[in-house]
């Protein structure tokens, strides 16, 4: 049976003193996490303020409505065992876990175990792996734990993830931890809105930039006049206007409606984790948000990244890292006898989540100001053709904050006339969108074939990007570099993590070369708020078929100006370096604007699997596919 680790202690709430982050002063409970024993020291603050820790092999989880108040206005959340976030589940490698999930709501629900390798019937995706959990019913998940590290779980039904149904998972190695830490804390980032997710989604469908309050202003134009001159400033505005695009289109939903939470605590509540000076503290950072990329740093402390998406990596020390929706990073810090602010600002710089590391209760450190709102660059729109096939030696900070100040104005004029950057001269690869006509479910046998043969595995003609109702932009020459920290982080004076820094220990799981390549374009029409793969939304798409046991390469090309976290259920995604070598193993791969990323997949899991962008409203608007392994 599961064991309940009772939360310990609490601390008084600080004076927020900043903007609308008075939110949380009426939030129930305070915000202190106290480390327990070194191996089991998952931090837990006061009751109601942070999830309890459940450990063992058998768990009882109840999904139901729970009253919450993060902003000063009472609302109802979708919670597990009455908590947001849901309880931390602590498993051990090699054990078989049994999870009885009871749905106490009047609508259907589900739980998906993100990044966990398991039989597809246990994956928790309604319509693919099971029907969902009907009101009043209980579904029992049972599977063997075949991995270690930091993961999470969340609903895969409707927009329930946005309303609070998410929680952490920590899996211990059977032989004990590889890396010593005196304290071990989960930091779960999320975004909360007092608006219903249905309202947010309907608003985005009507006006996709409704929540963006950082659009170009007269003041910005005057500043650009001083920096670029009249011709340069006008050319830049003309370019964006002709493309009908927004240079600050970094996030669909902002702090206008979102309150950013750390372990369920708004910034004013100042969730706090205690340590003793000189201790090594492990922080397990999980981005459990629905739509928000966070840039996390702890001013005054270096962070040594030791794990990405639950997989151990060669340690790399940084000042800051961007964590995409659904990604996880474990870091080691060694704080001194002082308080430190955990600062996670949203990528669009509209708000932040905040907590504190402190040697004594009640301490806090200054909260840094939000960074300036960055602008997308030529490389974020045109890839390598925009002058950033590699990142070294470029003044990316100037490009972010001065936008195009260092770019050739003639190039911008030419770009502005491309009508959405239409053209595919630089596109490479074969599009594999194998259909499943006649195959009712994954258990049916399918004969293998060579490309072009008449079978369920035949290659259709390559997809050629063209603008239209579902596609407002194409990238002619996507960049393939992994050493770009992303818009807003380039040359900011801090050491920022990139995918090029991540090297999974032990190398690839499968040494075979791929037998074929599947190329997919990430596409969308921002004005219509339609998203998809290859210009096709999920409702119009056929399943993608993997042959059971094959090794294949997936190449993703981002033809949009937004960063997309792409998640393949049931199988690892082993990212390739630009030179073709193995880079890092992940369950969620973040693809920047105008970027091309390839990764290897071993199709070793029979069944029906989800494959989608983990931005919740992008997934709902069509960026979702079914993958069948047969």
ZAMARGU-4260 file (C-alpha; in steps of 0.2 Angstrom, whole numbers, plus 5000, padded with zeros to 4 digits):
<rodrens>
0) 5000/5000/5000 | 5005/5018/4998 | 5013/5027/5012 | 5009/5045/5016 | 5024/5056/5021
5) 5016/5070/5032 | 5021/5088/5027 | 5032/5097/5040 | 5032/5115/5046 | 5027/5132/5037
10) 5033/5149/5036 | 5024/5166/5036 | 5020/5174/5020 | 5031/5189/5014 | 5026/5206/5008
15) 5024/5203/4989 | 5027/5222/4985 | 5026/5219/4966 | 5012/5222/4953 | 4997/5209/4953
20) 5007/5196/4963 | 4998/5201/4978 | 4989/5185/4972 | 4991/5172/4984 | 4990/5182/5000
25) 4973/5173/5003 | 4980/5156/4997 | 4978/5143/5009 | 4993/5138/5019 | 5010/5144/5019
30) 5025/5139/5009 | 5040/5129/5018 | 5048/5113/5012 | 5058/5104/5025 | 5071/5091/5019
35) 5069/5074/5026 | 5081/5060/5026 | 5095/5061/5012 | 5088/5047/5001 | 5069/5051/5004
40) 5070/5070/5007 | 5056/5075/4995 | 5051/5092/5002 | 5034/5095/5008 | 5027/5111/5015
45) 5012/5114/5026 | 4996/5104/5023 | 4986/5111/5009 | 5001/5120/5002 | 5011/5107/4994
50) 5007/5089/4989 | 5011/5074/5001 | 5022/5061/4995 | 5015/5044/4992 | 5027/5029/4990
55) 5026/5010/4988 | 5018/4999/4975 | 5000/5002/4977 | 4991/5019/4976 | 4974/5026/4977
60) 4971/5042/4968 | 4954/5051/4968 | 4951/5064/4954 | 4938/5077/4960 | 4934/5096/4961
65) 4943/5105/4974 | 4940/5124/4979 | 4956/5134/4977 | 4961/5153/4978 | 4977/5158/4970
70) 4972/5175/4965 | 4961/5182/4978 | 4946/5175/4969 | 4939/5158/4974 | 4939/5145/4960
75) 4937/5126/4958 | 4951/5116/4952 | 4953/5098/4946 | 4963/5089/4959 | 4970/5072/4964
80) 4966/5068/4983 | 4961/5086/4985 | 4978/5093/4980 | 4985/5105/4967 | 4998/5099/4962
85) 4993/5081/4964 | 5003/5070/4976 | 5021/5066/4972 | 5022/5048/4968 | 5038/5039/4973
90) 5042/5023/4964 | 5057/5011/4964 | 5065/5004/4948 | 5060/4986/4945 | 5044/4986/4955
95) 5027/4983/4948 | 5015/4998/4953 | 4996/4997/4954 | 4987/5013/4954 | 4968/5014/4957
100) 4961/5030/4950 | 4944/5034/4955 | 4934/5048/4945 | 4923/5057/4957 | 4918/5071/4944
105) 4903/5071/4934 | 4913/5070/4918 | 4925/5058/4911 | 4944/5059/4915 | 4961/5051/4913
110) 4979/5050/4919 | 4993/5049/4907 | 5010/5044/4915 | 5022/5056/4905 | 5038/5048/4899
115) 5035/5032/4907 | 5038/5016/4897 | 5023/5004/4899 | 5010/4994/4889 | 5000/5005/4878
120) 4984/5000/4887 | 4991/5009/4903 | 4996/5025/4894 | 4980/5034/4899 | 4975/5042/4882
125) 4956/5041/4879 | 4951/5036/4862 | 4968/5028/4859 | 4974/5017/4873 | 4957/5016/4883
130) 4940/5024/4884 | 4944/5035/4898 | 4937/5034/4916 | 4919/5037/4917 | 4911/5047/4931
135) 4910/5037/4947 | 4921/5023/4939 | 4938/5017/4945 | 4952/5012/4932 | 4967/5002/4938
140) 4984/5005/4930 | 4997/4992/4933 | 5014/4991/4925 | 5032/4987/4929 | 5044/5002/4932
145) 5058/5001/4920 | 5067/5017/4922 | 5073/5030/4935 | 5073/5048/4937 | 5060/5063/4937
150) 5044/5062/4927 | 5026/5068/4930 | 5008/5063/4927 | 4993/5073/4921 | 4976/5072/4913
155) 4974/5068/4894 | 4956/5073/4894 | 4950/5089/4887 | 4958/5104/4896 | 4959/5096/4914
160) 4977/5098/4914 | 4975/5117/4914 | 4963/5116/4929 | 4975/5107/4940 | 4976/5089/4936
165) 4995/5086/4936 | 5008/5079/4948 | 5026/5074/4950 | 5034/5056/4949 | 5051/5052/4956
170) 5058/5035/4952 | 5073/5028/4963 | 5086/5017/4956 | 5086/5000/4964 | 5104/5001/4968
175) 5103/5018/4976 | 5106/5036/4968 | 5121/5038/4957 | 5123/5056/4963 | 5124/5061/4981
180) 5113/5074/4988 | 5109/5079/5005 | 5092/5087/5001 | 5080/5082/4987 | 5066/5094/4982
185) 5053/5094/4968 | 5050/5111/4959 | 5034/5109/4949 | 5031/5124/4938 | 5013/5127/4931
190) 5001/5141/4925 | 4984/5144/4932 | 4970/5155/4926 | 4954/5160/4934 | 4946/5160/4917
195) 4940/5143/4911 | 4951/5134/4898 | 4937/5134/4887 | 4936/5152/4887 | 4954/5154/4884
200) 4953/5143/4869 | 4938/5151/4862 | 4947/5168/4864 | 4962/5162/4855 | 4951/5155/4841
205) 4943/5172/4839 | 4959/5183/4842 | 4975/5173/4843 | 4985/5188/4850 | 4972/5193/4862
210) 4984/5189/4877 | 4999/5198/4870 | 5002/5215/4878 | 5020/5217/4871 | 5016/5222/4854
215) 5026/5235/4845 | 5022/5253/4851 | 5026/5270/4846 | 5039/5271/4860 | 5048/5256/4853
220) 5047/5264/4836 | 5055/5280/4842 | 5068/5270/4851 | 5072/5260/4834 | 5073/5277/4825
225) 5087/5282/4836 | 5096/5266/4835 | 5092/5261/4816 | 5088/5277/4808 | 5071/5281/4799
230) 5074/5269/4784 | 5079/5254/4795 | 5064/5257/4807 | 5052/5258/4793 | 5059/5243/4784
235) 5057/5233/4800 | 5039/5238/4803 | 5035/5236/4784 | 5042/5218/4785 | 5031/5213/4799
240) 5016/5221/4793 | 5017/5213/4775 | 5019/5196/4783 | 5005/5200/4795 | 5015/5193/4809
245) 5020/5199/4827 | 5038/5200/4832 | 5033/5197/4850 | 5023/5181/4846 | 5032/5171/4859
250) 5017/5164/4869 | 4999/5162/4865 | 4993/5165/4884 | 5002/5177/4895 | 5001/5183/4913
255) 4987/5194/4908 | 4976/5179/4913 | 4990/5167/4920 | 4997/5166/4938 | 5013/5156/4937
260) 5014/5143/4951 | 5029/5135/4960 | 5023/5119/4969 | 5006/5126/4969 | 5011/5143/4976
265) 5009/5159/4968 | 5024/5171/4969 | 5018/5181/4984 | 5017/5165/4994 | 5036/5162/4992
270) 5037/5143/4993 | 5053/5140/5003 | 5065/5125/5004 | 5077/5124/5018 | 5095/5117/5018
275) 5110/5118/5029 | 5125/5128/5022 | 5137/5117/5013 | 5124/5104/5009 | 5122/5097/4991
280) 5104/5100/4986 | 5095/5091/4971 | 5081/5101/4963 | 5070/5091/4952 | 5062/5104/4940
285) 5046/5099/4931 | 5037/5110/4919 | 5019/5105/4922 | 5011/5120/4914 | 4999/5120/4900
290) 5006/5133/4888 | 5021/5142/4897 | 5040/5140/4893 | 5050/5145/4908 | 5068/5152/4910
295) 5074/5147/4927 | 5089/5154/4937 | 5094/5156/4955 | 5104/5172/4956 | 5120/5169/4965
300) 5120/5151/4963 | 5127/5140/4949 | 5117/5125/4944 | 5124/5108/4938 | 5112/5099/4927
305) 5113/5080/4930 | 5098/5074/4922 | 5086/5078/4907 | 5069/5070/4905 | 5074/5058/4919
310) 5089/5052/4910 | 5107/5055/4918 | 5118/5067/4908 | 5136/5072/4909 | 5136/5086/4922
315) 5136/5103/4915 | 5136/5119/4925 | 5125/5134/4920 | 5117/5150/4926 | 5101/5147/4918
320) 5090/5135/4908 | 5074/5136/4897 | 5062/5122/4901 | 5049/5118/4889 | 5032/5112/4893
325) 5033/5094/4899 | 5052/5093/4900 | 5061/5090/4917 | 5078/5094/4922 | 5087/5089/4938
330) 5101/5101/4945 | 5113/5101/4959 | 5116/5117/4969 | 5127/5120/4984 | 5121/5135/4993
335) 5130/5145/5006 | 5123/5153/5022 | 5111/5165/5013 | 5094/5165/5005 | 5092/5163/4986
340) 5077/5166/4975 | 5072/5153/4963 | 5066/5164/4948 | 5057/5156/4933 | 5051/5170/4921
345) 5039/5166/4907 | 5047/5166/4889 | 5037/5181/4884 | 5043/5190/4900 | 5025/5194/4906
350) 5027/5186/4923 | 5036/5173/4934 | 5035/5159/4946 | 5046/5162/4962 | 5052/5152/4977
355) 5066/5153/4990 | 5081/5142/4995 | 5085/5147/5013 | 5095/5140/5028 | 5082/5147/5040
360) 5063/5149/5039 | 5057/5167/5035 | 5072/5172/5025 | 5071/5178/5007 | 5081/5186/4994
365) 5078/5200/4981 | 5067/5195/4966 | 5076/5201/4950 | 5066/5211/4938 | 5059/5203/4922
370) 5071/5203/4907 | 5065/5215/4893 | 5053/5208/4881 | 5063/5200/4866 | 5059/5201/4848
375) 5060/5187/4836 | 5075/5188/4824 | 5078/5184/4806 | 5085/5167/4811 | 5068/5163/4820
380) 5059/5166/4804 | 5070/5161/4790 | 5082/5148/4798 | 5099/5147/4791 | 5094/5159/4777
385) 5092/5172/4790 | 5110/5171/4794 | 5111/5159/4809 | 5116/5142/4803 | 5128/5142/4818
390) 5127/5153/4834 | 5145/5157/4838 | 5151/5174/4834 | 5134/5183/4832 | 5128/5197/4843
395) 5112/5188/4847 | 5108/5200/4862 | 5108/5215/4849 | 5096/5205/4838 | 5084/5201/4852
400) 5083/5218/4860 | 5087/5229/4845 | 5078/5217/4834 | 5085/5219/4817 | 5097/5233/4821
405) 5112/5224/4814 | 5104/5216/4799 | 5105/5222/4781 | 5089/5232/4777 | 5089/5226/4759
410) 5088/5208/4765 | 5073/5213/4776 | 5064/5221/4761 | 5066/5205/4751 | 5060/5194/4765
415) 5045/5205/4768 | 5040/5202/4750 | 5040/5183/4752 | 5022/5183/4757 | 5024/5172/4772
420) 5041/5165/4767 | 5033/5154/4754 | 5046/5143/4746 | 5054/5126/4749 | 5070/5126/4740
425) 5080/5120/4755 | 5068/5107/4761 | 5075/5089/4761 | 5069/5072/4767 | 5055/5061/4763
430) 5038/5063/4771 | 5031/5047/4778 | 5013/5048/4782 | 5009/5029/4781 | 4990/5026/4782
435) 4981/5012/4791 | 4967/5009/4779 | 4959/4992/4783 | 4968/4991/4800 | 4955/4993/4814
440) 4968/4992/4828 | 4986/4989/4832 | 4984/4970/4835 | 4981/4967/4816 | 4996/4960/4807
445) 5004/4970/4793 | 5017/4964/4781 | 5034/4973/4780 | 5038/4982/4763 | 5051/4992/4755
450) 5048/5010/4751 | 5035/5013/4737 | 5027/4995/4738 | 5009/4994/4739 | 5006/4991/4758
455) 5001/5000/4773 | 5020/5005/4775 | 5021/5013/4757 | 5029/5030/4757 | 5017/5043/4750
460) 5023/5057/4740 | 5033/5070/4749 | 5024/5085/4757 | 5028/5102/4750 | 5025/5116/4761
465) 5013/5129/4754 | 5003/5143/4763 | 4985/5142/4764 | 4971/5141/4777 | 4981/5129/4788
470) 4998/5136/4785 | 5003/5154/4786 | 5022/5152/4784 | 5035/5140/4777 | 5054/5140/4780
475) 5065/5138/4765 | 5081/5133/4774 | 5079/5128/4792 | 5094/5129/4804 | 5099/5112/4812
480) 5110/5119/4826 | 5107/5114/4844 | 5118/5127/4852 | 5105/5141/4852 | 5097/5144/4869
485) 5083/5153/4861 | 5075/5170/4859 | 5078/5181/4874 | 5092/5171/4881 | 5106/5174/4867
490) 5121/5183/4874 | 5112/5189/4890 | 5128/5188/4900 | 5123/5172/4908 | 5129/5154/4905
495) 5113/5147/4897 | 5110/5128/4894 | 5107/5122/4876 | 5103/5105/4869 | 5121/5105/4863
500) 5127/5104/4881 | 5117/5088/4885 | 5125/5071/4883 | 5116/5056/4890 | 5127/5044/4899
505) 5129/5027/4891 | 5125/5033/4873 | 5110/5027/4862 | 5100/5013/4868 | 5100/5005/4850
510) 5116/5006/4840 | 5107/5002/4823 | 5106/5014/4809 | 5089/5020/4804 | 5080/5010/4791
515) 5070/5025/4785 | 5066/5043/4789 | 5050/5051/4793 | 5050/5070/4790 | 5036/5080/4798
520) 5033/5099/4797 | 5026/5108/4812 | 5013/5120/4804 | 5000/5132/4809 | 4990/5147/4804
525) 4991/5159/4819 | 4977/5171/4814 | 4965/5156/4812 | 4973/5147/4827 | 4974/5131/4818
530) 4989/5119/4821 | 4995/5103/4814 | 5008/5092/4806 | 5011/5095/4787 | 4997/5107/4786
535) 4984/5094/4792 | 4975/5094/4809 | 4972/5079/4819 | 4954/5077/4814 | 4959/5076/4795
540) 4975/5065/4798 | 4978/5047/4795 | 4989/5037/4808 | 5007/5036/4806 | 5013/5018/4806
545) 5030/5011/4813 | 5035/4993/4810 | 5037/4984/4826 | 5056/4982/4830 | 5062/4995/4817
550) 5074/5009/4820 | 5069/5025/4811 | 5073/5043/4811 | 5060/5057/4814 | 5065/5074/4807
555) 5054/5089/4813 | 5055/5105/4803 | 5047/5120/4812 | 5038/5131/4799 | 5031/5142/4813
560) 5037/5157/4823 | 5033/5148/4840 | 5043/5135/4849 | 5034/5118/4850 | 5038/5104/4863
565) 5034/5088/4854 | 5030/5072/4864 | 5030/5054/4857 | 5022/5043/4870 | 5029/5025/4874
570) 5046/5027/4866 | 5062/5037/4868 | 5067/5051/4856 | 5086/5050/4854 | 5091/5067/4848
575) 5105/5068/4835 | 5119/5081/4834 | 5120/5091/4818 | 5134/5079/4813 | 5123/5064/4815
580) 5130/5058/4831 | 5120/5054/4847 | 5116/5069/4858 | 5103/5066/4871 | 5089/5055/4875
585) 5072/5064/4879 | 5053/5061/4880 | 5049/5079/4874 | 5059/5088/4861 | 5058/5107/4860
590) 5059/5113/4842 | 5063/5132/4840 | 5056/5143/4826 | 5064/5139/4809 | 5073/5124/4817
595) 5076/5107/4811 | 5079/5093/4823 | 5081/5074/4820 | 5080/5060/4832 | 5080/5041/4832
600) 5066/5030/4838 | 5066/5011/4841 | 5048/5005/4838 | 5049/4993/4852 | 5031/4996/4860
605) 5016/4988/4851 | 5000/4998/4851 | 4992/5015/4848 | 5002/5030/4854 | 4999/5048/4855
610) 5011/5060/4846 | 5008/5079/4849 | 5014/5096/4853 | 5012/5098/4872 | 5006/5116/4871
615) 4988/5111/4877 | 4979/5123/4865 | 4990/5118/4851 | 4986/5100/4854 | 4968/5104/4855
620) 4969/5114/4839 | 4976/5100/4829 | 4994/5097/4832 | 4992/5079/4836 | 4994/5062/4827
625) 4991/5044/4831 | 5006/5033/4830 | 5003/5014/4827 | 5017/5002/4831 | 5012/4985/4822
</rodrens>
